[in-house]
Amino acid sequence: MALLEIITIGIVGGILHKSRKEEQKKKAEEEFRKSFQCQFADDMSENEEENRTSTSCEFSDDISECEFGLMVCKAARPIKRLESIYTDGPIVYGTVKSQSQLSTWTFQIDFNDYGHITGSYWITSDNDDSNIPLYIANNVRALILSYPECRGELFKYAPQNENTQTDEDAIKQEDSVETKQEDPIEVEREKTKQAEEKTKRKKMELEYQAKQEANNTRAVIGMVLLMIVLLGVFFYIGEKKNIDHKRNKDIQVSTSAENLENKNFKDVKDILSSAGFKNIKLIEDKDLILGVFSKNGEVEKVTINGNSEFSANEWFPVDAKVKITYHTYK
């Protein structure tokens, strides 16, 4: 029983520890998100929000709509799970693959600050637990605040024909140019880092599986030990009863009442006498006329201390009253 308690305490402790770690992680992510949102977007009433969104952003300031699109492309480039991203005026629309790669979710970043592009933004996301929209928004904000110093770098990736190419074309061209200009050393370093992370994840998975198998093994051993203990207890109780009956010189019948029926009453008497019963009474039931259905001397019923349904190996006192009722002719 002590082993089972130890196993139970260990499992419960592991679950509570894992739950606390997950809560701490979520709390840290939430504080991180709130710190940026409080810094870059003031709380507004419903009327102020309506006024902001209804103000048309004409890109009349220094930053053009094309430059804004290129900023978004550059800011979003490091995100591996980003399936698509594009701009519609000052609003950024993105689609991200889930970590399982089985589904996608979307987000929206609004940089319309009452008709101007100031770096302030408002995020709407289908996945509040992910920091990807916040990461992109902060990168775009940094480029906006560093404008016009970053302008020359942005136009390295600008389309040749600005009148015919869309923001989506700019994204493809920007990705292509960035790929060509990647430092081979950095590429190799990134590959090494990804391989190390993959190896680390695999190691963690194997360790988790090993722990699970160990926990399962301990649980099975605990169950087996419990079964052995219970069987031992039941065996001890049964054996103790037998010892008590033998000490009292009780008699154990070797067969059931049902098996004694339809036998000859003399054979039944011999069986019970051999078992040790001495107080045996024979009772005639004169119900036979022709003896077709029952034979003369055939046992109709046997009772021991009034019990006519006793089973084999059942115990009775040595002075128990035995009555054997048998058929005979009228």
C-alpha positions in Angstrom: 0.0 0.0 0.0 2.9 2.4 0.8 4.3 1.8 -2.8 0.9 2.8 -4.3 0.8 6.0 -2.2 4.3 6.9 -3.3 3.4 6.3 -7.0 0.2 8.4 -6.7 2.0 11.3 -4.9 4.7 11.3 -7.6 2.2 11.3 -10.5 0.1 14.1 -8.9 3.3 16.1 -8.1 4.4 15.8 -11.8 1.1 17.0 -13.1 1.0 20.0 -10.7 4.6 20.9 -11.6 3.8 20.8 -15.3 0.7 22.9 -14.8 2.6 25.5 -12.8 5.2 25.8 -15.6 2.5 26.3 -18.3 0.8 28.9 -16.2 4.1 30.8 -15.7 4.8 30.7 -19.5 1.3 32.0 -20.4 1.6 34.7 -17.7 5.0 35.9 -19.1 3.7 35.9 -22.7 0.6 37.9 -21.6 2.8 40.5 -19.8 5.1 40.8 -22.8 2.1 41.4 -25.1 0.5 43.9 -22.7 3.7 45.9 -22.3 4.0 46.5 -26.1 0.3 47.2 -26.5 0.3 49.7 -23.7 3.4 51.4 -25.2 2.3 51.6 -28.8 -1.5 51.8 -28.7 -3.5 53.8 -26.1 -6.9 52.5 -24.9 -9.7 54.2 -26.8 -13.4 54.4 -26.3 -15.7 53.1 -29.0 -16.3 56.6 -30.4 -12.5 57.2 -30.7 -12.0 53.9 -32.4 -14.7 54.6 -34.9 -13.2 58.1 -35.6 -9.7 56.5 -36.1 -10.8 53.8 -38.5 -13.1 56.1 -40.4 -10.2 58.5 -41.1 -8.9 57.7 -44.6 -5.1 57.1 -44.8 -3.9 58.6 -48.1 -0.2 58.1 -47.5 0.3 61.9 -47.9 3.3 61.9 -45.5 6.8 61.0 -46.4 6.2 57.2 -46.4 4.5 56.0 -49.6 2.2 53.0 -49.8 4.8 51.1 -51.8 7.5 51.7 -49.2 5.0 50.7 -46.4 4.4 47.4 -48.3 8.2 46.8 -48.6 8.6 47.4 -44.8 5.9 44.8 -44.1 7.8 42.3 -46.5 11.1 42.9 -44.7 9.6 42.7 -41.2 7.8 39.4 -42.0 10.6 37.7 -43.8 12.1 35.7 -40.7 8.7 34.1 -39.9 9.0 30.5 -41.3 5.3 29.6 -40.7 3.9 32.6 -42.4 1.8 31.3 -45.3 0.9 34.7 -46.9 1.0 38.4 -46.0 -0.2 41.5 -47.9 -1.3 45.1 -47.4 -4.4 46.9 -48.2 -3.7 50.6 -47.6 -2.4 50.9 -44.0 -3.8 47.5 -42.9 -1.6 44.3 -43.0 -3.3 40.9 -43.5 -1.5 37.7 -42.7 -2.1 34.0 -42.6 0.0 31.7 -40.4 0.3 27.9 -40.4 -0.3 26.2 -37.0 2.6 24.4 -35.4 1.0 21.1 -36.4 0.9 22.3 -40.1 -2.7 21.0 -40.2 -4.5 24.3 -40.1 -4.0 28.0 -40.4 -5.1 31.2 -38.6 -5.2 34.9 -39.6 -4.3 38.2 -38.1 -4.7 41.9 -39.0 -2.5 44.9 -38.1 -3.9 48.3 -38.5 -1.3 51.1 -38.9 -3.9 53.8 -39.6 -3.3 56.4 -36.9 -6.1 58.9 -37.8 -5.0 59.0 -41.4 -1.2 58.9 -40.8 1.5 56.3 -40.5 3.2 57.0 -37.2 4.2 53.5 -36.0 1.2 53.0 -33.7 -0.8 49.9 -34.5 -3.8 47.9 -33.5 -3.7 44.1 -33.7 -6.6 41.7 -34.3 -5.7 38.0 -34.3 -7.4 34.6 -34.3 -4.6 33.2 -32.1 -4.1 35.4 -29.0 -1.4 33.0 -27.7 1.0 33.7 -30.6 3.4 36.6 -30.6 3.9 36.5 -34.4 1.6 39.4 -35.2 3.3 41.4 -32.4 6.7 40.6 -33.8 5.8 41.7 -37.3 4.1 44.9 -36.0 7.2 45.9 -33.9 9.5 45.3 -36.8 7.4 47.5 -39.1 7.2 50.1 -36.4 11.0 50.1 -36.1 11.4 50.7 -39.9 8.8 53.5 -39.8 10.6 55.2 -37.0 14.0 54.8 -38.8 12.6 56.3 -42.0 14.1 57.9 -44.2 17.4 56.2 -43.1 16.0 52.8 -44.1 14.7 54.0 -47.5 17.7 53.1 -49.5 17.7 49.6 -48.1 14.0 49.1 -48.8 14.4 50.2 -52.5 16.9 47.4 -53.1 13.9 45.2 -53.2 11.5 47.6 -55.0 9.8 46.3 -58.2 11.2 47.7 -61.5 7.8 48.8 -62.7 5.9 50.3 -59.8 2.8 51.0 -61.9 2.2 47.4 -62.8 3.5 45.3 -59.9 1.4 44.7 -56.7 2.5 44.4 -53.1 2.4 40.6 -53.5 4.9 40.9 -56.4 7.1 43.0 -54.1 7.0 40.3 -51.5 8.2 37.7 -53.9 10.9 39.9 -55.3 12.0 40.9 -51.8 12.2 37.3 -50.7 14.2 36.4 -53.8 16.8 39.2 -53.4 17.1 38.5 -49.7 17.8 34.9 -50.4 20.6 35.8 -53.0 22.3 38.2 -50.6 22.3 35.9 -47.6 25.7 35.4 -46.0 26.9 31.7 -46.5 28.4 31.7 -43.0 25.0 32.9 -41.5 23.2 30.3 -43.6 25.4 27.5 -42.3 25.1 28.8 -38.8 21.3 28.8 -39.1 21.3 25.2 -40.4 23.5 24.1 -37.5 21.2 25.9 -35.1 18.1 24.2 -36.6 19.8 20.8 -36.5 20.8 21.3 -32.8 17.2 22.4 -32.0 15.8 19.3 -33.8 18.2 17.1 -31.9 17.3 18.7 -28.6 13.6 18.3 -29.3 14.1 14.6 -30.2 16.1 14.1 -27.0 13.3 15.7 -25.0 10.7 13.6 -26.7 12.7 10.4 -25.9 13.2 11.5 -22.3 9.5 12.1 -22.0 8.6 8.7 -23.5 11.1 7.0 -21.2 9.5 8.8 -18.2 6.1 7.8 -19.3 7.1 4.1 -19.8 8.8 4.2 -16.3 5.6 5.6 -14.8 3.5 3.0 -16.5 5.8 0.2 -15.4 5.7 1.4 -11.8 1.9 1.6 -12.0 1.7 -2.0 -13.3 4.0 -3.3 -10.6 1.9 -1.5 -8.0 -1.3 -3.1 -9.3 0.3 -6.6 -9.3 1.6 -6.1 -5.8 -1.9 -5.0 -4.7 -3.5 -8.0 -6.3 -1.0 -10.3 -4.6 -1.8 -8.7 -1.2 -5.6 -9.0 -1.8 -5.3 -12.7 -2.8 -3.2 -13.4 0.3 -5.8 -11.7 2.5 -8.6 -13.7 0.9 -6.7 -16.9 1.2 -5.9 -16.2 4.9 -9.5 -15.5 5.7 -10.7 -18.7 4.0 -8.0 -20.8 5.6 -8.7 -19.4 9.0 -12.4 -20.4 8.7 -11.4 -23.9 7.8 -9.1 -24.1 10.8 -11.8 -22.9 13.1 -14.3 -25.5 11.8 -11.7 -28.3 12.2 -11.0 -27.1 15.8 -14.7 -27.3 16.5 -14.8 -30.8 14.9 -17.4 -29.6 12.4 -18.3 -31.8 9.4 -17.7 -30.8 5.8 -20.0 -32.4 3.3 -18.3 -33.6 0.1 -21.3 -33.1 -2.2 -24.3 -30.9 -2.6 -28.0 -31.6 -1.7 -28.9 -31.6 -5.4 -26.4 -34.4 -6.2 -27.8 -36.6 -3.4 -31.4 -36.4 -4.9 -32.6 -39.4 -7.0 -30.0 -41.7 -5.4 -31.0 -44.7 -3.3 -31.6 -43.6 0.3 -29.3 -46.3 1.6 -26.4 -45.0 -0.5 -27.1 -41.4 0.7 -27.1 -42.6 4.3 -23.8 -44.3 3.8 -22.3 -41.1 2.3 -23.4 -38.9 5.1 -22.4 -41.4 7.8 -19.0 -41.7 6.3 -18.7 -37.9 6.4 -19.3 -38.1 10.2 -23.0 -37.4 10.7 -24.6 -39.5 13.4 -28.0 -38.0 13.9 -29.6 -39.3 10.6 -33.3 -39.9 10.3 -35.0 -41.7 7.4 -38.5 -40.5 6.3 -40.8 -42.4 4.0 -42.9 -40.6 1.5 -45.5 -43.1 0.4 -46.5 -41.5 -2.8 -45.7 -44.3 -5.3 -48.4 -46.4 -7.1 -46.7 -47.9 -10.1 -43.2 -46.5 -9.6 -43.1 -45.1 -13.2 -41.7 -41.6 -12.5 -39.8 -42.3 -9.3 -38.3 -45.6 -8.1 -38.9 -47.2 -4.8 -36.3 -46.0 -2.3 -35.2 -43.0 -4.4 -34.3 -40.0 -2.4 -36.7 -37.0 -2.7 -35.0 -34.5 -0.5 -32.1 -34.3 2.0 -31.9 -31.6 4.7 -29.1 -30.8 7.2 -30.3 -28.7 10.1 -33.3 -27.7 7.9 -31.0 -26.6 5.0 -32.2 -28.4 1.8 -30.0 -26.4 -0.6 -26.5 -26.9 0.9 -23.5 -27.0 -1.4 -20.4 -29.1 -1.5 -17.7 -28.4 1.1 -20.1 -26.6 3.3 -19.6 -27.0 7.1 -22.1 -28.3 9.7 -21.9 -29.1 13.4 -21.1 -32.7 14.3 -24.6 -33.0 16.0 -26.5 -31.6 13.0 -29.9 -33.2 12.3 -29.9 -35.0 9.0 -33.3 -36.0 7.4 -33.4 -38.2 4.3 -36.9 -38.3 2.6 -37.4 -41.0 0.0 -40.2 -42.4 -2.2 -41.9 -45.7 -1.4 -45.2 -47.5 -2.3 -48.4 -46.7 -0.6 
